[in-house]
């Protein structure tokens, strides 16, 4: 349990052994608790401390680890807590941590075995697409024994992707989507609990460069290896321009050490007001690419009340101008690395979606490095490029 100031709750081993304190910056045995569910009511739990006893409430200000936990499961038992599940786990850290060391390997390996398969690469190739942007997490460099709670197997899946890509003539962009300590606090960066700490210390930056070095060294000679995206969507201001620039320069050098032909993609910072802030660095680096993401979402005051036509006009006018601003004859290449034919419009028809997708394809097709749809497969239909193509919403 992590609380204020990013410290973990644990037993006060230097005191009487039953008091709780929050002084540890990283969890150890003293900060490891077990949740025990009531078999008849999963919302009622006891929390077992490392000393073998259970937590109990003594007062509004005092919780101790000295209950035997052998009372009733009723409201009169001070060792019983009501567990409120706000939402399901998101991101690989929360999913694997939530399932635990016994179940998580089964869940993740079944996902890797069935979610993206060779037939998907055949589909991609047969529909005129020539590249895939594959998101990976920093722990892939430690496969097959990544640090807990992660599960070994992601590197084997990436190896398979390269085999299938080569077979069907598809280029691969490796995208470091989740950096250690989280570069944006979102679930897709595999944050522990919404915290963002990437880039705050040099060691963290060096560890991230080591992941890029590992991946580039492994695939540099593969004919399908095309580009490396050094990190996805670092969020300002915590991910400062100074730390991002420092990392991008070191990451670029790590790629160049193994491949002089691979492109190096640098994601713009979320929340930055200067879309060209990376140009002083990237313009002087051969094979550099600036990645920008365009969604007609996540900006309520702009998109929530837009009509179908207003969304389409926004793409042709605003997005076109934004892309033109970062596309220069002597600067880095531009890549619309994420977009989707989804919006906040209610009751839109198939034709509405087709027009919206067509507008984005026309505008983003001007990006000098191309575009990538987020994502190939998704349970939400309009976020699934496969579904959109098969059902006639997108024509490439």
C-alpha positions as CSV (number, residue, x, y, z in Angstrom):
1,X,0.0,0.0,0.0
2,X,1.5,3.3,-1.1
3,X,0.3,6.5,0.5
4,X,1.4,10.1,0.6
5,X,4.9,11.2,-0.4
6,X,5.1,7.9,-2.4
7,X,5.9,5.9,0.7
8,X,4.8,2.4,1.5
9,X,2.9,1.3,4.6
10,X,4.7,-1.3,6.6
11,X,5.3,-2.7,10.1
12,X,7.4,-0.6,12.5
13,X,10.1,-3.2,12.9
14,X,12.2,-0.9,15.1
15,X,9.4,-0.5,17.6
16,X,6.9,-2.9,19.2
17,X,6.4,-4.8,15.9
18,X,2.6,-4.1,15.6
19,X,2.5,-0.4,14.7
20,X,2.2,0.8,11.1
21,X,4.5,3.4,9.6
22,X,5.0,4.8,6.1
23,X,8.7,5.4,5.7
24,X,9.9,3.1,3.0
25,X,10.5,4.3,-0.5
26,X,10.5,0.8,-2.0
27,X,8.5,-2.2,-0.6
28,X,10.2,-5.0,1.2
29,X,9.0,-7.8,3.4
30,X,7.8,-5.4,6.1
31,X,5.6,-3.7,3.5
32,X,4.1,-6.9,2.1
33,X,0.5,-7.7,3.3
34,X,-1.9,-10.4,2.3
35,X,-5.6,-9.8,1.6
36,X,-7.8,-12.6,2.9
37,X,-11.3,-12.7,1.5
38,X,-14.5,-13.9,3.2
39,X,-15.6,-16.9,1.2
40,X,-19.2,-15.8,1.6
41,X,-18.8,-12.1,0.8
42,X,-15.8,-11.0,-1.3
43,X,-16.3,-7.4,-0.3
44,X,-15.3,-8.2,3.3
45,X,-11.6,-8.8,3.8
46,X,-8.9,-9.1,6.5
47,X,-5.4,-7.8,5.9
48,X,-2.6,-10.1,7.1
49,X,0.6,-8.4,8.2
50,X,4.1,-9.8,7.8
51,X,4.1,-10.7,11.5
52,X,1.3,-13.2,11.0
53,X,-1.3,-11.1,12.7
54,X,-4.1,-9.1,11.1
55,X,-4.7,-5.4,11.0
56,X,-7.4,-4.0,13.3
57,X,-8.8,-0.6,13.9
58,X,-8.2,0.6,17.4
59,X,-9.5,4.2,16.9
60,X,-10.0,6.7,14.1
61,X,-6.3,7.4,14.3
62,X,-4.8,4.0,15.1
63,X,-4.5,0.7,13.2
64,X,-2.3,-2.0,14.6
65,X,-1.2,-5.5,13.4
66,X,-2.1,-7.6,16.4
67,X,-5.5,-9.3,15.7
68,X,-5.7,-13.1,15.5
69,X,-8.4,-12.6,12.9
70,X,-10.6,-15.4,14.3
71,X,-13.7,-13.4,15.1
72,X,-16.9,-13.1,13.1
73,X,-17.0,-11.3,9.7
74,X,-19.6,-8.9,11.0
75,X,-19.5,-5.1,11.5
76,X,-18.5,-5.5,15.1
77,X,-15.2,-7.1,14.2
78,X,-12.4,-4.5,14.1
79,X,-10.2,-6.7,11.9
80,X,-12.8,-6.8,9.0
81,X,-12.5,-4.2,6.3
82,X,-14.9,-3.4,3.5
83,X,-13.2,-3.6,0.1
84,X,-14.6,-1.3,-2.5
85,X,-13.5,-2.1,-6.1
86,X,-13.5,1.3,-7.9
87,X,-12.5,-0.3,-11.3
88,X,-10.7,-3.3,-12.7
89,X,-6.9,-3.4,-13.0
90,X,-5.4,-1.5,-16.0
91,X,-2.0,-1.8,-17.4
92,X,0.4,-4.8,-17.2
93,X,1.7,-4.0,-13.7
94,X,-1.8,-3.9,-12.2
95,X,-3.0,-6.9,-14.2
96,X,-0.1,-9.2,-13.3
97,X,0.1,-7.9,-9.7
98,X,-3.6,-8.4,-9.4
99,X,-3.7,-12.0,-10.6
100,X,-0.6,-12.9,-8.6
101,X,2.4,-15.1,-9.3
102,X,0.3,-18.3,-9.9
103,X,-2.5,-17.0,-12.1
104,X,-0.7,-14.2,-14.0
105,X,1.5,-16.4,-16.0
106,X,-1.5,-18.4,-17.3
107,X,-3.4,-15.2,-18.1
108,X,-0.6,-13.5,-19.9
109,X,0.6,-16.5,-21.9
110,X,-2.9,-17.3,-23.1
111,X,-3.2,-13.6,-24.2
112,X,0.1,-13.7,-26.1
113,X,-0.8,-17.0,-27.7
114,X,-4.2,-16.0,-29.0
115,X,-4.5,-12.2,-29.3
116,X,-2.1,-11.4,-32.2
117,X,-1.3,-14.4,-34.4
118,X,0.3,-15.0,-37.8
119,X,-3.1,-14.6,-39.5
120,X,-3.1,-11.0,-38.4
121,X,0.1,-10.2,-40.2
122,X,-1.3,-11.8,-43.3
123,X,-4.4,-9.6,-42.9
124,X,-2.2,-6.5,-42.5
125,X,-0.2,-7.3,-45.6
126,X,-3.2,-8.2,-47.8
127,X,-4.9,-4.9,-46.9
128,X,-2.0,-2.7,-48.1
129,X,-0.5,-1.9,-44.8
130,X,3.3,-2.0,-44.8
131,X,4.4,-1.6,-41.2
132,X,3.3,-2.3,-37.6
133,X,4.1,-0.3,-34.5
134,X,4.5,-2.8,-31.6
135,X,4.3,-1.5,-28.0
136,X,6.6,-3.1,-25.5
137,X,7.4,-2.6,-21.8
138,X,10.9,-2.0,-20.2
139,X,10.8,-5.5,-18.5
140,X,11.1,-7.2,-21.9
141,X,14.9,-6.7,-21.6
142,X,14.9,-9.0,-18.6
143,X,12.9,-11.8,-20.2
144,X,12.4,-14.7,-19.5
145,X,12.7,-13.7,-15.8
146,X,11.5,-10.1,-15.5
147,X,11.1,-8.6,-12.1
148,X,7.8,-9.3,-10.3
149,X,5.0,-8.9,-10.9
150,X,5.7,-9.2,-14.6
151,X,5.6,-12.5,-16.4
152,X,8.2,-13.9,-18.8
153,X,7.1,-14.4,-22.4
154,X,6.8,-11.0,-24.0
155,X,10.2,-11.3,-25.8
156,X,9.2,-14.6,-27.4
157,X,6.0,-12.9,-28.7
158,X,8.1,-10.1,-30.2
159,X,10.4,-12.7,-31.8
160,X,7.3,-14.3,-33.4
161,X,6.1,-10.9,-34.6
162,X,9.4,-10.4,-36.4
163,X,9.2,-13.9,-38.0
164,X,5.7,-13.2,-39.3
165,X,6.6,-9.7,-40.4
166,X,9.5,-11.0,-42.4
167,X,7.2,-13.7,-44.0
168,X,4.6,-11.1,-45.1
169,X,6.9,-8.3,-46.1
170,X,6.0,-6.0,-43.2
171,X,8.3,-3.5,-41.5
172,X,8.4,-3.4,-37.6
173,X,8.6,-0.3,-35.4
174,X,9.5,-1.2,-31.8
175,X,7.8,1.3,-29.5
176,X,8.9,1.5,-25.9
177,X,5.4,2.1,-24.6
178,X,6.2,1.6,-20.9
179,X,9.4,2.9,-19.4
180,X,10.5,2.0,-15.9
181,X,8.9,4.3,-13.3
182,X,6.2,5.4,-15.9
183,X,6.7,8.4,-18.2
184,X,3.1,9.6,-17.9
185,X,1.2,7.9,-15.1
186,X,-1.3,6.3,-17.5
187,X,-2.1,2.6,-17.5
188,X,-0.5,2.0,-20.8
189,X,2.8,3.0,-19.3
190,X,2.3,0.3,-16.8
191,X,2.2,2.6,-13.8
192,X,2.0,1.0,-10.4
193,X,-0.7,3.4,-9.1
194,X,-1.0,6.4,-11.3
195,X,2.4,7.8,-10.3
196,X,4.9,9.2,-12.8
197,X,8.5,9.2,-11.9
198,X,10.4,8.4,-15.1
199,X,13.4,10.7,-15.9
200,X,13.7,12.2,-12.4
201,X,17.1,10.7,-11.9
202,X,20.0,9.9,-14.3
203,X,20.0,6.2,-13.3
204,X,16.4,5.8,-14.6
205,X,17.4,7.4,-17.9
206,X,20.4,5.1,-18.2
207,X,18.2,2.0,-17.5
208,X,15.8,3.1,-20.2
209,X,18.7,3.5,-22.7
210,X,19.8,0.0,-21.8
211,X,16.5,-1.3,-22.9
212,X,16.8,0.4,-26.3
213,X,20.3,-1.0,-26.6
214,X,19.1,-4.5,-25.9
215,X,16.2,-4.3,-28.4
216,X,18.3,-2.8,-31.2
217,X,21.1,-5.2,-30.7
218,X,18.7,-8.1,-30.9
219,X,16.9,-7.1,-34.1
220,X,19.3,-4.9,-35.9
221,X,20.1,-7.5,-38.6
222,X,16.5,-8.6,-39.1
223,X,15.3,-7.4,-42.5
224,X,11.9,-6.3,-41.0
225,X,13.5,-4.1,-38.4
226,X,12.7,-0.5,-39.4
227,X,12.6,1.9,-36.5
228,X,12.7,2.3,-32.7
229,X,10.4,4.7,-30.8
230,X,12.4,5.7,-27.8
231,X,9.5,6.3,-25.5
232,X,5.7,6.8,-25.9
233,X,4.0,10.0,-24.8
234,X,6.2,11.4,-22.0
235,X,4.0,13.8,-20.0
236,X,5.1,17.3,-19.1
237,X,6.0,18.9,-16.8
238,X,7.3,16.0,-14.8
239,X,8.9,14.6,-17.9
240,X,10.9,17.8,-18.4
241,X,12.3,18.9,-21.8
242,X,15.8,18.6,-20.3
243,X,15.4,15.0,-19.2
244,X,13.6,14.0,-22.4
245,X,16.2,15.6,-24.6
246,X,19.0,14.0,-22.6
247,X,17.4,10.6,-23.0
248,X,16.6,11.0,-26.7
249,X,20.2,11.9,-27.5
250,X,21.5,8.9,-25.6
251,X,18.8,6.6,-27.0
252,X,19.6,7.7,-30.5
253,X,23.3,6.9,-30.0
254,X,22.3,3.5,-28.6
255,X,20.3,2.7,-31.8
256,X,23.1,4.0,-34.0
257,X,25.6,1.8,-32.3
258,X,23.9,-1.3,-33.8
259,X,22.2,0.1,-36.9
260,X,22.9,3.1,-39.1
261,X,19.8,2.6,-41.1
262,X,17.1,2.3,-38.5
263,X,14.9,5.3,-38.0
264,X,14.7,6.8,-34.5
265,X,11.3,8.1,-33.4
266,X,10.9,10.7,-30.7
267,X,7.5,11.2,-29.2
268,X,6.4,14.7,-28.5
269,X,5.6,15.5,-24.8
270,X,2.0,15.5,-23.9
271,X,0.9,18.8,-22.4
272,X,3.7,20.8,-24.1
273,X,2.7,24.0,-25.8
274,X,5.5,24.0,-28.3
275,X,5.1,21.2,-31.0
276,X,8.6,22.0,-32.3
277,X,10.4,21.8,-29.0
278,X,12.4,18.7,-30.2
279,X,13.6,20.3,-33.4
280,X,16.9,21.7,-32.0
281,X,17.8,18.1,-31.2
282,X,16.1,16.1,-34.0
283,X,17.0,18.3,-36.9
284,X,20.7,17.5,-36.5
285,X,20.2,13.8,-36.3
286,X,20.0,11.6,-39.4
287,X,17.0,9.4,-39.6
288,X,15.1,11.1,-36.8
289,X,11.3,11.2,-36.7
290,X,8.9,13.3,-34.6
291,X,5.8,11.4,-33.4
292,X,2.6,13.2,-32.9
293,X,-0.7,11.8,-31.8
294,X,-4.1,13.2,-32.9
295,X,-7.4,12.3,-31.2
296,X,-10.7,14.2,-31.4
297,X,-11.1,13.1,-27.8
298,X,-9.8,13.8,-24.3
299,X,-10.4,17.6,-24.6
300,X,-14.0,18.1,-23.4
301,X,-14.3,21.8,-23.9
302,X,-13.3,21.4,-27.6
303,X,-14.7,18.0,-28.7
304,X,-17.7,17.1,-26.4
305,X,-20.2,19.2,-28.2
306,X,-18.9,19.0,-31.8
307,X,-21.1,17.7,-34.5
308,X,-20.1,15.2,-37.2
309,X,-19.2,18.0,-39.7
310,X,-17.4,20.0,-37.1
311,X,-15.2,17.1,-36.3
312,X,-14.4,16.5,-40.0
313,X,-13.7,20.2,-40.5
314,X,-11.4,20.2,-37.5
315,X,-9.3,17.5,-39.1
316,X,-9.1,19.3,-42.5
317,X,-8.4,22.7,-40.9
318,X,-6.8,22.4,-37.5
319,X,-5.1,19.0,-37.8
320,X,-3.8,19.9,-41.2
321,X,-2.3,23.1,-39.9
322,X,-0.7,21.4,-36.9
323,X,0.9,18.8,-39.2
324,X,2.1,21.4,-41.6
325,X,3.8,23.3,-38.7
326,X,6.0,20.3,-37.8
327,X,6.6,19.2,-41.4
328,X,9.7,21.0,-42.8
329,X,12.0,20.3,-45.7
330,X,15.1,20.3,-43.6
331,X,13.9,19.0,-40.3
332,X,13.0,15.6,-38.9
333,X,10.4,13.4,-40.6
334,X,6.8,13.5,-39.2
335,X,4.8,10.5,-38.0
336,X,1.2,10.5,-36.8
337,X,1.9,7.5,-34.6
338,X,-1.6,7.3,-33.2
339,X,-5.1,8.2,-34.4
340,X,-8.5,6.6,-34.3
341,X,-11.8,7.0,-36.1
342,X,-13.7,7.6,-32.8
343,X,-15.2,10.8,-31.3
344,X,-17.7,12.1,-28.8
345,X,-20.6,12.3,-31.4
346,X,-23.6,10.3,-30.3
347,X,-25.8,8.4,-32.8
348,X,-23.3,8.7,-35.7
349,X,-24.1,6.6,-38.8
350,X,-21.7,4.3,-40.6
351,X,-21.4,7.0,-43.3
352,X,-20.5,9.6,-40.7
353,X,-17.7,7.3,-39.5
354,X,-16.5,6.6,-43.0
355,X,-16.3,10.4,-43.8
356,X,-14.4,11.0,-40.5
357,X,-11.9,8.2,-41.2
358,X,-11.5,9.4,-44.8
359,X,-10.7,12.9,-43.7
360,X,-8.0,11.6,-41.3
361,X,-6.5,9.3,-43.8
362,X,-6.2,12.2,-46.3
363,X,-4.6,14.6,-43.8
364,X,-2.4,12.2,-41.9
365,X,-1.3,10.6,-45.2
366,X,0.8,13.8,-45.7
367,X,3.0,12.9,-42.8
368,X,6.5,12.3,-44.2
369,X,7.0,9.1,-42.2
370,X,3.4,7.9,-42.4
371,X,0.8,7.0,-39.8
372,X,-0.3,4.2,-37.4
373,X,-3.9,3.5,-36.3
374,X,-4.5,2.8,-32.6
375,X,-5.0,-0.1,-32.7
376,X,-5.2,-3.3,-34.8
377,X,-7.6,-5.1,-32.5
378,X,-9.8,-3.8,-29.7
379,X,-13.0,-4.8,-28.0
380,X,-14.4,-1.4,-28.8
381,X,-15.2,-1.7,-32.5
382,X,-14.2,1.7,-33.8
383,X,-10.8,1.4,-32.1
384,X,-10.1,-1.8,-34.0
385,X,-8.6,-1.2,-37.4
386,X,-9.3,-4.8,-38.3
387,X,-13.0,-4.4,-37.6
388,X,-13.2,-1.1,-39.3
389,X,-11.7,-2.6,-42.5
390,X,-13.7,-5.8,-42.5
391,X,-17.0,-3.9,-42.0
392,X,-16.4,-1.2,-44.6
393,X,-15.8,1.8,-42.3
394,X,-12.2,2.3,-43.5
395,X,-10.9,1.7,-47.1
396,X,-7.2,1.9,-47.6
